[in-house]
Amino acid sequence: MEDITNILDDGDALNDSQLLLYLRGKASGDEAHAVERQMAESEFVNDAVEGLQKFSSPKKLDDYVGQLNKKLQQQLGVKKQQQQKRAIKHLGWVIFAVVLILVLCVLGYVVIHGLNP
């Protein structure tokens, strides 16, 4: 899955707007049939629709989605900050220092064993 915002399978043609129209009872006959077909084919879609139907009003649903999105963005921001803190700064210099130390160790070994046959 290349699009991380789309959690449905690639074969699922159901999107947020179709789902909301179906839940509000404003979907056309073909759209409602498509949603019901998706529900029959996918347990995930079926569970999602059943869960969303438990909300008493669309306003509560919209508020809840907004809260989830806000909390998700906060958590992602915290994770990103933690990753940036852990990142090794000046990685090129670290690699250069390690290679230099290894070369000096090899040269030291050669010099020590070269002087004592």
C-alpha positions as CSV (number, residue, x, y, z in Angstrom):
1,M,0.0,0.0,0.0
2,E,1.7,3.2,-1.1
3,D,-0.8,5.7,0.3
4,I,-0.6,5.5,4.1
5,T,-3.8,7.6,4.5
6,N,-5.9,4.9,2.7
7,I,-6.3,2.0,5.1
8,L,-8.7,0.1,2.9
9,D,-7.4,-2.5,0.4
10,D,-6.6,-1.3,-3.1
11,G,-9.7,-3.2,-4.4
12,D,-12.0,-1.3,-2.1
13,A,-13.7,1.5,-3.9
14,L,-15.3,2.9,-0.8
15,N,-14.1,6.3,0.4
16,D,-15.0,8.6,3.3
17,S,-17.6,10.7,1.5
18,Q,-19.5,7.6,0.3
19,L,-19.4,6.1,3.7
20,L,-20.7,9.3,5.3
21,L,-23.4,9.7,2.7
22,Y,-24.5,6.1,3.4
23,L,-24.6,6.6,7.2
24,R,-26.6,9.8,6.8
25,G,-29.1,8.1,4.5
26,K,-28.3,10.5,1.6
27,A,-26.6,8.0,-0.7
28,S,-28.3,7.2,-4.0
29,G,-29.5,3.6,-4.6
30,D,-26.4,2.6,-6.5
31,E,-24.0,4.1,-3.9
32,A,-25.9,2.5,-1.1
33,H,-25.8,-0.8,-2.9
34,A,-22.0,-0.4,-3.5
35,V,-21.5,0.2,0.3
36,E,-23.6,-2.8,1.2
37,R,-21.7,-4.9,-1.3
38,Q,-18.4,-3.8,0.3
39,M,-19.8,-4.6,3.7
40,A,-20.7,-8.1,2.6
41,E,-17.3,-8.7,1.1
42,S,-15.1,-7.2,3.8
43,E,-15.4,-7.7,7.5
44,F,-13.4,-4.6,8.1
45,V,-15.8,-2.4,6.2
46,N,-18.7,-4.1,7.9
47,D,-17.2,-3.5,11.4
48,A,-16.4,0.1,10.4
49,V,-20.0,0.8,9.3
50,E,-21.5,-0.8,12.4
51,G,-19.3,1.2,14.6
52,L,-20.0,4.4,12.9
53,Q,-23.8,3.8,13.0
54,K,-23.6,3.8,16.8
55,F,-22.9,7.6,16.8
56,S,-26.2,9.3,17.6
57,S,-25.5,12.4,15.4
58,P,-23.2,13.3,12.5
59,K,-21.9,16.3,14.5
60,K,-20.6,13.9,17.2
61,L,-19.0,11.8,14.4
62,D,-17.3,14.8,12.9
63,D,-16.1,15.9,16.3
64,Y,-14.7,12.5,17.1
65,V,-12.9,12.3,13.7
66,G,-11.4,15.7,14.3
67,Q,-10.2,14.7,17.8
68,L,-8.7,11.5,16.4
69,N,-6.9,13.4,13.6
70,K,-5.6,16.0,16.1
71,K,-4.3,13.3,18.5
72,L,-2.7,11.3,15.7
73,Q,-0.9,14.4,14.4
74,Q,0.4,15.2,18.0
75,Q,1.7,11.6,18.4
76,L,3.3,11.7,15.0
77,G,5.0,15.0,15.9
78,V,6.3,13.6,19.1
79,K,7.7,10.5,17.4
80,K,9.4,12.6,14.7
81,Q,11.0,14.8,17.4
82,Q,12.3,11.7,19.2
83,Q,13.7,10.3,16.0
84,Q,15.5,13.6,15.2
85,K,17.0,13.6,18.7
86,R,18.3,10.1,18.3
87,A,19.8,10.8,14.8
88,I,23.6,10.7,14.7
89,K,24.8,14.2,13.9
90,H,27.7,14.5,11.4
91,L,27.5,10.9,10.4
92,G,30.2,11.4,7.7
93,W,32.7,12.5,10.4
94,V,31.9,9.4,12.5
95,I,32.5,7.1,9.6
96,F,35.8,8.8,8.8
97,A,36.9,8.5,12.4
98,V,36.1,4.8,12.5
99,V,37.9,4.1,9.2
100,L,40.9,6.1,10.4
101,I,41.1,4.2,13.7
102,L,40.9,0.9,11.8
103,V,43.7,1.9,9.5
104,L,45.8,3.0,12.4
105,C,45.2,-0.4,14.1
106,V,46.2,-2.3,11.0
107,L,49.4,-0.1,10.6
108,G,50.2,-0.7,14.3
109,Y,49.9,-4.4,13.9
110,V,52.0,-4.4,10.8
111,V,54.7,-2.3,12.5
112,I,54.8,-4.4,15.6
113,H,54.9,-7.7,13.8
114,G,57.2,-6.4,11.1
115,L,59.9,-5.3,13.7
116,N,59.7,-8.7,15.6
117,P,60.1,-11.5,13.1
